[in-house]
Amino acid sequence: MVRFTLFVSIFSLLFLFAFQQSSFADGHEQAKDVHASDVTVRGNVICLLPDHDKGNVKPFIATKPCNGHEPHAHVMLDTRSKVGNVYAVQGSPEAVERLEKGNKKDIEVKGKVSGSQQTGWILTVE
């Protein structure tokens, strides 16, 4: 009886281990499921100005050109989607400069989106 119980216990553990490995592989494949597609995103572009004194960033939606500030990053909040996707904005220096010169509230930006729910979204502006 002890041998049978030991056998069942070991078999159960092996089954659980195999199931966890297969679940991990499926999740890993999903994380690699990165796509790039042409889109138009509507929303607000948020400037992330560095705050060197506090060691963080100061986010704001610029209503006038922001290219007069020190170099900084931008993110875009999609106001059309129900979940409000946030995109890290990147692109050529010329494309980012065009973005910095305009209004940043409730605008449409064309570009390519890549990423996933696990890794986050990137909007490459044209």
N, C-alpha and C positions, 0 to 999 in steps of 0.2 A: 504493500500500500504506500509506503514511504517513497519507493522508487517511482510509482505511478504519479504521485503528487509532485515529486521533484521534476519528472518529465513534463508534466502539464505546466508547471511554473516556468521552466526554461523555455518551453515552446511558446508560451504566452509572451514572455519577454522578447524573444526573437521576433515574434509577429509584430509587437508594438514598435520595436526598433526599426524593422523594415518599413512599417507604415510611416514612421516619422521621417525616415530618409526619403521616401517617395514624396511626402508632403513638402519637405525642404526643397527637393529638386523642382517640384511644380512651382513653388514660390519664387525660386531663383530664376526660372524661365520667365515668369511674369515680370520680374524686375528688369530682365533684359529686353522686354517687349517695348522698346523705345521706338517711337515713330516720329516722322517729320512730315508735316503736311502744311500746305498753304492755308492761312486763315486770316480773317479780319476780326480783331478783338476790340470790343467796345468797353470803355471804362475809364478809370482814372490812373494817370501815371504818377507814381509817388517818388519824389526825390529823397534819397537817403544821404543827407549831408553828415559828414563825420563831425562828432563833437569830441575833440581831443581832450578837453578838460575832464569830461565824464567817462571817457573811454567807450562810447557807444555811438549811435547815429541818431540824428534828429529827422524823423520823417515828416514831409509836408507835400501838399499838392500845390505846385507853383501855378499861379495864374498869369505869370509873365515869364519871359525867358530866364532859364536857370543857368545858362552857360557862362554867366559872369561869376558864379561861385567856383570854389575849388573843385577839381574833378571829384565826381561822386557817382554812386550806383543808382539805378532806377529799377523799380518793380511796377508791375501793372496789375491792378485789381479789376477783374472782369465783372462788370455790373450787370451783364445780361444773363449770366448763368445763375442758377438757383443756389449753387454752392459757393459762388464767388471765388473762382480760381485765382490764385496769385501767380504771376509769371515773373521770373527774373528776366530783365531786358538786356539784350546784347546786340551787337551789330558792328558794322564798319564805323570808323570814326565819323564819316560823312553822314551816315544814317542816324547815328546817335546825336550828332550836332543838329540835324533837322528836327529831331524830336525835342531837343532841349530849347530850341528857339520858339516853339509854339506854345499854345495853351495846353494844359495837361488835364483839364477836367472834362469828363464825358466826351472823349474823343475816340475815333476809330484808328487803329494802327494795323497795317498789313505786315505780314511776316510769316515765318515758319515756326510752328510749335513742335517741340520735341520734349520727351520726358515721360514720366509715368506718375501714378498716384504715390508710388513708393519713393521715387527719387525727386519729385517736384517737376515743375514745368518751366521751360525756357522759351521765350519769345525772341527770335532773331529778326530784328527789324530790317526792312529793305530800304 
